[in-house]
Amino acid sequence: MAAALPNKTGAPGALDCKQRSAVIFAGLSALMFIADCALQDVVAAEGPLGGWLDAFCGARTLIGEVGTVVVCMVVPAAYMQFRKGGAAGSRVVALRCTKPPTAAADCSGWPKTRSPVDQAPTPRGCSGASPPASGGALRFQEAIAAAAREDDASKAEQLLEAMASAGYRLDTQSFNAVIHAHARRGDVAKAEAWLARLRGSGNQPNVVSYNVLLDACAKADDADAAEAWLVKMLAAGVRPNEVSYATVIHAHARLGDCARAEACLRKMIDAGVEPNIVSYNSLISACGRRSDRAGAERWLAEAEGRGLSPKVTTFTAVVDACAKSGEADRAEAWMERMCAAGIQPNVVTYCAMIDACAKAGDGARARRWHRRMLERGVPPNTHSFGAVVSACAKAGDVAAAVEQLDLMKREGVSADVVVFSSVLDACAKVGDRALARSVFQQMRAQGVRPNKVTYGTLARPFAHSGDWREVERIAQDMKAEGLRVNDYFLYAMLVAYATARPRQAERASKAFTEACAAGVAPNQHILRVLARAVGRERCQELLQESQATPAPRAPCRGAAGLTGAGLAAEPSTLAARRTSGFKRRQGRAHDPGRQDPRGRLAECVPRLGLWRRCSNKR
């Protein structure tokens, strides 16, 4: 069903605005003429009324003629001028709103993502606007642009089809709006199909058409497709601009492929296109994803060497790279340099700095930077508070973590499940069971739904104190929420059974068997605590009975990976990795002719520290 224009008709046979105005003013002129004639008859009449009018309006003829001129000429001219200005204004708005997402704060509310296409202004002469349309064609263009802004690709398609059915010439601008509507939804295939229809309509794609498609590929994490379309763009004779190259660089950077992103930057420079700061921001962010602080600083130095001025996003990316590499001092130095350059950090920058402090476990420094953010008038958010709470939790400062919860409430920021889980983690580190239960109740009172990690963190302080009854009660609450036990919670349960006095071996066996039947893959931590709870031999039997495949792990200290085959026989790789001390302790266990359960258990539960104790018991 063809889409209809709202409150307007674009049919060729309907009267347009100018025709309706002409009919209205023709009627007014006729009425003015009739009124003037009637006035002449009244004044010419004999009697008190005619005499009075003649005496009072001696200039009857002059007034009538002036009124006729005003009604028939001045008013229509003023009205048409007003209509012309309004139509021109709406046309300008339409052209601005229907160009692709080249600015983050345009009039239409295009997506506020910070890809190169979203950040860069539209180059002069490349806006994709067709020659100015009038009447129904302009209204179709406005409606198509509005549908694209609302992410309604189907409506945009229907309006474009209706525009063609009404006999209007389709323009590149309207096609670009439809292409962008599909690109915003991540439907690259349909965006490519509409680009092909654009060519088939007799119009030629311009740089905006290709940039929108490049941006769609980048947001779909398909860097190869973005690079392929850049090659097609060159083959079609359309010269890429800085936004085109920056989008491809951004696509590679999102995947952390610094080498290909750098190659695209060099290709951009060789083509005579001067890179902008957005391109370098993408490269710096890619280094941050790889925890390459030196690489991020090198790209910033190159950008400044080209005369580009770093923006707040540039410094934020460098601070984030320092945070991910665990260099809080270096991140702090870049924050100071940023402030000295007169660039005000935003909440994202401060969060990156606080994350660096959290990774270093420096809760005091994290709180100091958060206070500095508040003092400078930067509004906090959940992530900024969450980073401070995480730093306090890593430092074991449970009082400071709880204090941040109170500060969040005073600042009007709602805590989410991540923040509450971090506070619970701080409680678990110090073993404060009462405070953990209080924080959990506060979370439920605020309507925050706990997840599996939250329940597992709540169970930890009870588990390490051997309170298996409370851990089982927490497990029941978790199941009542529709959450299934995962490896994290299973570990807490087994710790509770192993720490309890007396040990709860049967409960530990049952919990392990049920978790494996539910699809939980036991990792090395679970196997270790299971051996503590039920004994080494029973641990091996349970693993074989459940037919569970242990989760893969990295080899450590010469121990082979946990595999089902490794439980029955020693793998050949283990013998090759022996150290002298390991060989002295376990040499007999590596004899293929012996079925020494101790050797198999050493494979099952590496680094348990139980070997010597169990040997002494025997």
N, C-alpha and C positions, 0 to 999 in steps of 0.2 A: 504494500500500500504506500503510495507516494506521500511524502511528508508535506504538510501545508505550512505556509508562512503564517506566523501568529498575527491575527487582527489585520492583515493586509493581504491583498490579492496581487499576484504577479502575472495574471493572465494578460496576453497581448491585447484583447478586445476591451479591457476595462479602462475607464477614464483615469488618467494619471493626475498628479497634484495640480499641474499647470492648467489642464483642461477644466478641472472642477472649479478652480479659482476664477477662470474666465467666465464660466457660466454664472457663478455667484455675482460677480461684479457687473455683468451685463444686466442681470435682474435688478440690482441696486440702481443702475443708471436709469432703467425704465421707470422704476418707482419714483426716482427723483424728478424725472420729466413730468410724470403724471401729477406729482404733488405741486410742482411749479405752475402747471396749467390751472389746477384747481385754485391755487392762491390768486392767480390773475383774475379769475372769474369772480372770486369773493370780493376782491378789492374794487373791481369795476362795478359791482352791484350797488344799487341805490339803497340807502337805508343807514341806520345808525351804525351797524357793524362794519359795513364797507367804508363809511366815512372815517370811523375811528381807526381802522387799519391803514387807510390811506394817509391819515394824519400822523399816525405813529410810525409807520414804515414807509416813509417817502422814498427811501432807497431800496424799494422792493426788488426791482429788477437787478440791481447790483448784488444784493444778498443772494438772490436765487442763482445768479450765474456763478458767483464764487462757490456757493455750496455744491453746485453741479460739478465744477472743476475739482473740488476737494474730493467728493465722493467717487467721481469717475476716473480721476487721474492720480492724485496724490496718494490716496489711501491704497489703491491697487499697487502703485509703485513701491510704497513702503512695505506692504505685505509681501510682495514678491522678493524684495531685497532681504527681508527677514527669513523667508523660506530658503533663499539661496544660501545665506550664511549658515542656517541650521543644517541644510543638506550637506554643505561642505564640511561642517564640523563632524557630522555623523560619518561622513566618508573618511575623514582623517582618523577618527576613532576606529572605524572598521579596518582600515589598512594597518593601523598599529596593532590592533588586537588579533589580526589574522596572520601576522607573520609568525614564524616559528619561535620557540622559546629561547630567544636570544638574550633576555635579561631576566634577572630574578625578581624584579618588582615592576613588571609591565602592567598595563591597565587591565589585563584580562584574568590574571591569576593563573598563568601557566605554571607548571610544576616548579616548586621551589628547590628542586635538587640542584646541587652545585656542580653539574657537569660543565665542560667548556661551552657547550651550546647554550646552557642556561646563564652563563656568566658574561659572555661576550656580547657587545652591541652588534646590531646588524650593520654590515658594511654598506657604504653609500652605493647606491645603484644595484644592490643585491637583495632588496627587501622582498622580492617575489611579487610585488604588487603589479597588477595589470593596469592598463589605461583606465582612468576614472569611469566608473559605470554610473548609470542613472536609473531612477525609477525602480522597476521590479528586479533588475539584475543586481543593483546595489543591496536591496533588501535580502535577496538570496545570499549574497556574499556575507552580509552581517549575520544571518541566521546560521550559515555553515560555520562561521567563526565561533559563534556562541555555543553551538553543539560541540565543537572541538574543545572549547575551554571547559565544558562540563564532562569531558571524557565520554561523550555519547557518540561513539564512532558510527553506530548504525544510523542514528538520526542524521549525522553529517553526510553519510552516503546517500540516504534517501533525499535529502535536500539537494544534493548535487545532481542526482538523477532527475528530480523535479525541475531543476533549473534548465537542464538540457531539454526536457520534454516541453517546457514552456517556450522554447525557441531562442533562448538566450545563449550567447557564446560563452563557453566555459573558459576560464582563465587559469593561469598557473597558480595564482594566489589561492583560489578555492581548492585546487588539487592539493596544494601544500597543507592546507588546514586538515583535509581528510587524512593525508599521510601522517600528519602529526598526531591526529586523534588515535590512530592505530599504534603509532610509536609509543605514545604515553601509556598505552595498555600493555606494552611489551610484545605486541603481535607483529613481529618483524616480517613474517611472510605476507600478511595483508598490506603492510606498508610498502613492501617491494612490488606487490601486484598493482597497487594504485600508482606507483611511480611508472610502471609499464603502461598503464592506461593514460597517464599524463602524456607520455610520448605519442601514444596512438591517437590522441585527441587533436594533434596538430600543434600543440604547445611544446616548448622545449624546457626540460628541467633546468633550474638555475642552481646557484651555489646553496641557496637555502633548502631546496628540495633534497639535495644530497646530504647536507649537514644534519637535517632532521633524521634521515635514515642512518647516518653514521652514529648519531646519538642513541638511536634505538638499539643498534647492535652493541654499543658500549654498555648500555644499561642491562642488556641481556647477557653480559659477560662473554660476548662472542667477538673477541678481538680479531680473529682471523677473518670473519665476515666484514668487520669494519675496514680492515686493511684491503680486502678485495674490492669493496665499494669505492675506496679511495683510488684504486687503480682504474676502475670503470669510469670514475669521474674524470680522470685525466684523459682516458681514451675517448670520452664523449666531447672533449674540447672545453670542458668547464674547469677553470683554473681554481684549485683549492685556495682558501684563505687561511688565516691563522687559526680560525675556529675549526676548520676541517682537520688540520694536522693535530691541533690540541685535543680533539675528540678521540682520534686514534691513539695518541699518546696516553690519554686517560683510560682508554680501554685496556691497553697493556698494563698500565700501572695498577688498575684495579685487581688484576690477577697476580701482581707482584713480579711481573716479567720486566725487570729493569733493563735488560739488554735490548729487547725489541723496542721498548719505549725510547731508549736512548738512540737507537738506530733511526727511529721515525723522526726524532728531533733533528738529527744530523741531515736527514733527507729534506726536512723542512727548510733548514738553513741553506742547503745546496740549491734548493729551488728558488731562492731569493725571497722567501717569506720570513719576515722577522718574527721570532717567537715572542709571545707575551708571557706575563708572569703566571698565567693559568697553566701553561705547559710545564713550567718549572715546578709549580705547586704539585702537579700530578707526579712528577719524578720524585720530589721530596717525600710525598706520601707513600710512594712505592718503597722507598728506602726505609720509611718508618715501619711498614708491614714486615720487612725483613730484619728489623732491629739494627739497621745499618746507620748508626748515627753519623759516622764519618762521611758516608755517601750523601746524606741529607745536607750536611754542612757544605760539602763540595758543590752541590747543585745550587745552593743559595748564593755561594760566592760567585759562581759563574753568572747567575742572573744579575747580581749587582754589577759585575764586570761589564755586562751589556747595557748598563744604564737603566735597568728595570728597578722600580721601587717595590720592595717587599710589602705585602699587605698583611692584615691580621691573620688570614688563612695561611700565609707563608710561614710566619713565625710559629703558628699553632702546629703546623706539620713538623717543624724542626723540634719543637718541645716534645711532641708526641713520639718522635723517633728517639729522643734521649730517654723518655720514660720507658719505652719498650725495651731499650737496651740496658735499663736499670741504672742510668747515670743521673741521679737526682741533682747533683751539684752542677752538672753541665746544663740540665734543663733550667735550673734556677738562673744560671748566667745568661741564658738566652731570654728569659723573662725580663731580667734587668735591662738587657740591651734593647729589647722591644719597647719597654717603657721609656728608656732614654731617647729612643727615636721618635717619641711622641705618638706612638700607636697604642691605643687603649686595648688591652686584652679583653676578650669576651668570655662568656661562661665556658665555652669549649676549650679555650686556651687555659683557663684556670683549672678545669677538670683534668687536662693533660698533665699539668704541673702537679696537681694533687695525686694523680695516678702514679707519677714518678715517686712521690713520697711514700705512697702506699706500697709500691713494689719494694722499696727499700725498708719498709717496716718502720718508718719514721713518723709516728703519729703526731708528735709535737709540731714538726715542720708542716705537715698536712693541715693541721688546725690553724697554724699561723697564716698560711696562704689563703685558706678559706675566709679567715677574718679580714684579710686584706682585700679580698674580693668584695665582701659585704661593705667594707668601708668606702670603697670606690664606687659604690652604687650599682654594681653588677648584680642583677637578681639571681639568686641561687636556684638550682633545680634538684630533682631527685638524684641525678647522677653525681652532682658535686658533693652532696651530703653522703651519698653511698660510697664515694671514693674516700672521704674522711673516715667514715665508719670502718671501711675495710682496712685503712692504715692503722686505726686504733686496735682493730681485732688482731692484726698481725703482730702488733706490739704487745698484745695481751692486756691492754688498758681498757678494761670493761667499763669502768666509770666514765671515761671520756666517750666511749661508744654510746652509752645510754644518754649521756648529756647531749649528744648530737641529735638523738631522737626528740628530746624536749625542745631543742633549738629549731628543729624542722617544724614542729607544731606551732611555735611562736612566729616563725616566718611564713606560715601558711602553705608549706610545701608538704604534699602527701608522701608518706613513705610507702615504698612498694615492697614486694616480697624479697627482693634482693637485699634491700637495706636491713629488713628485719632478720634475714638469714645471716647477714654479716654480724649483727649484734649477738645473735644466738651463738655464732662461732666464737665470739669473744668470751661469752659465758662458758662455753665448752672448754676453752683453753685454760681457764682458771678453775673449772669444775664447780661453778656456782649454779647448782641445780634450781634453787629457789628463784633466783633472778631469771634464769632461762624460762622457767614456767611462767613468771610474771610477764616477761617480754612477749611470749607466745600468746598469752591471753590478751595482751594489749593489741597485738596484731589482729586477732580474731575480732576484737571489739571495734576496730577500725574498718572491718569489712574486707581485709586483705586475705585472700585464699592461699593457704600454704601449699607448697609443692613437695615433691619427694625429697629434695635437698633440705628443705626446711624441717621436715619431720626427722630426717636422718641427723641433722645438726642438733635438734632438740634432744634426740635420744643419746647423743654422745656423752654428756656429763653423767647421765644415769648409768650408761653402759660401763664407763670406766670405774664407777663406784660399785659395780656388781649388782645393781638394782634391776634384775631381769624382769621382775613383775611390772615395773613402771615402763620398761621398754616394750613389753608385750602389750600393755595398755595403749601406748602410743601407736603401736602397729595396728591395733584394732581401730583406733581413730583414723588412721591413714586409710585403711581399707574402707571405712565408712564414707570417706570422701571420694571413693572411686579410684584411689591410687593403688597401684600394685607395688610390691616390694621390689626394689632394685638392688644392685650390688652395693651401693653406698649404705642403704639401711640394713641389708643383710650383714654387712661387716659390723655395724653397731650391735646388732642382736648377738652375733657370735662373740663379740668382746664381752658383752654382759654375761653370757653363759660361761665363758672361760674365766672371768674375773670373780664370779660368784663363789661363795664358800658355803656348802660344797659346790663343786663344779656341776653344771647341768648338761651332762654329756648327751642324754637322751633328747632333751629339748634342742640342743644344738644340731644333732643328727636330723631330727625332724624338720627343723627350720631350713637346713641346707638342702635336704631332699625336695621339699616343697618349692623352694626358690629355683632350683635347677629345673624342676618340672614346669615352672612358669616361664622358663626361658632365660633365666639369669645365668650368665657365663661367669664362673668363678675366676677371679684374678689371683695374683700371687699373694696379695694381702689377705684375701678371704681364706685361702688355703693355709696360710700361716696361723691365723687365729683359730681356724677349725682344728688344726693339729693340737693347738693348746687346749682346746675344749674337749676333744674326744680321744686324743692320742694319735700318734703318727700312723700306726697300722690301720686304725679305724678310719682315719682320714683318707688313706689310699683306697680302702674298700668302698667308702661312700662315693668317692669320685668315680670308681669303676661301676658301681651299681647305678648311679644316676646317668651314666653314659654322657656326661657333660664334657664339652670341649673347653678346656681352660682358655681364658682370654690371652692373646699373645702379649708378650712383654719383651723388653730389650734384655739381652743376656747380661749377666752381672757376675763378676768375680769368678769366671770360669764355669758357671753353672749353665746347663743347657736350658733351652726353652721348655715350658711346660706343655707337653703333648701327651696324648693318650699312650702312644707307643713308648714314650720315655719312662712311663711308670712301670712297664713290664721288663724293660731291658735298657741298659745304659747306651746312649747314642755314641757313635764313634767320635763326634765332635767334642764331647766332654773330655775324653782322654787327651786330645790335642791341646786343650786349654788348661791343663793342670799347672798349678804353680807348685813349688817345692813343698810349701807347708800344706797345701791342699792334698798333695800326693801322699805325704806322710800320714795325714789323718784318715784319708779315704782310699788309700791304695788298694786295699783288699776288696773294696766294693766294686772296683772296676774290672774284676776278673770275670770274663764272660761265662766261665764254667761254674761260678758260684751264684746262688740265688739269695744273696744277702739282703734281707729286708731293710737293713740300715742304708745300704747304697741306694735302694729305690726310694727310700724316704728322703734321703738327701737331695735326690732329684725332684721329689714332689714338693718339698718345703725347703727351698734353699735359704740360707742365711737365717735360719730360725734361732740359732744359738742353743738348740736343744740337744745337739749331738753329744756334747761332753756330759751333760747332766744325765741323759738316758744311759750312756755307757757306764757312768759311775753307779747308777742304780743296779745295773746288771752285775 
